[in-house]
Amino acid sequence: MLSVMRCWGLGCSVLSLGVVCASVFSSAWGQSPLPANNYPMRTVRVVIPWPTGGLTDVAGRLFFQRLSQQLGQQFFIDNRPGASGTVGAELVAKSAADGYTLMVHSTTHVANPHLMAKVPYDTLRDFTAIGLLCAQVGLLVAHPTLPVKSVQQLIMLARAKPDQLLYASSGTGSFGHLAMAQLNAMTQTRMVQVPYKGGGPAVISLVAGETQLFISSPAAVQAQLQSARVRALAVTAATRLARMPEIPTIAEAGVAGYDMNSWVGVFAPAGLPKPITDLLNAELKRVMDAPDMKSRLETLDPWYMSPEHMSARVRADYDKFGKLIRLTGARLD
């Protein structure tokens, strides 16, 4: 495949001028500017290292279905769950950095190296950050048979029944696990994690009554909230959700200083050429800005970030979650 950087070599001035002109004219008509190699020229695999049904899967499918339309090539979803996302991440880390293998992953990506004795890649060096898809704001929900209607009531019950309240997670090291571990640490409670292989199975366990609590994305439990099969107690972020203004934050509910807010983002193998990185980032922004996508994305809390800002955020969260994991003593055996 022609390297996107080869056009800057000797004797390619005409080609370069043609590419620039094509970019100008396509931008003028509201279309995507094309990088030097007219990427993508074939199907692109998008690895999601989680099962279907959770926030990461839902967001990835929604965005890349639209990218298939915008760029005229198929972006097909390849779910590769296992080992809290490391199975799929390893596959991507060892793939060619040509833009034809991408990954949609959550903040668990930066938590895993602190939870495991060893991961089969370098989290900070082996991936290119392309852009964010959405914020991962947690919603603390309970099974309706649990006799609590507020965070304070939950804390009182958890203190009265140490090691008896079970909370589901989409895997050890997942956002929901770390958010609940932080709640345990800040309230001196001992609620017990039951890890599942993804958000979908975790929701099923809660609805079935196998577990009593779950910190989930609002989108993943929207149907269950509407049918009263789960009860919302609080939001993990520092501010309330605009679409659920009646639900308090955990901090407002009495746990001062509590704030857990994370992300779902797109990565590629390290060394992805910058023109492809920038093109994909711009296309993700187009999805967020499209008028006909506003209502579809509303429950996902879309969050735009440039590749440079995302890289900085990944590094900062790598350090942040490392400190949290050491504080809570969480380990992935």
HELIX and SHEET records of a PDB file:
HELIX    1   1 ARG A    6  TRP A    8  5                                   3    
HELIX    2   2 SER A   13  ALA A   28  1                                  16    
HELIX    3   3 LEU A   55  LEU A   71  1                                  17    
HELIX    4   4 ALA A   83  GLY A   85  5                                   3    
HELIX    5   5 THR A   86  ALA A   93  1                                   8    
HELIX    6   6 THR A  108  LEU A  115  1                                   8    
HELIX    7   7 VAL A  151  ALA A  160  1                                  10    
HELIX    8   8 PHE A  175  THR A  187  1                                  13    
HELIX    9   9 GLY A  199  ALA A  208  1                                  10    
HELIX   10  10 ALA A  219  VAL A  221  5                                   3    
HELIX   11  11 GLN A  222  GLN A  226  1                                   5    
HELIX   12  12 LYS A  274  ASP A  289  1                                  16    
HELIX   13  13 PRO A  291  MET A  293  5                                   3    
HELIX   14  14 LYS A  294  LEU A  297  1                                   4    
HELIX   15  15 GLU A  298  LEU A  300  5                                   3    
HELIX   16  16 PRO A  307  THR A  328  1                                  22    
SHEET    1   A 5 PHE A  75  ASN A  79  0                                        
SHEET    2   A 5 VAL A  44  ILE A  48  1                                        
SHEET    3   A 5 THR A 101  SER A 106  1                                        
SHEET    4   A 5 ASN A 261  PRO A 269 -1                                        
SHEET    5   A 5 PHE A 127  VAL A 137 -1                                        
SHEET    1   B 5 VAL A 192  PRO A 195  0                                        
SHEET    2   B 5 LEU A 166  SER A 169  1                                        
SHEET    3   B 5 LEU A 213  SER A 216  1                                        
SHEET    4   B 5 LEU A 139  ALA A 142 -1                                        
SHEET    5   B 5 ARG A 231  VAL A 235 -1                                        
END                                                                             
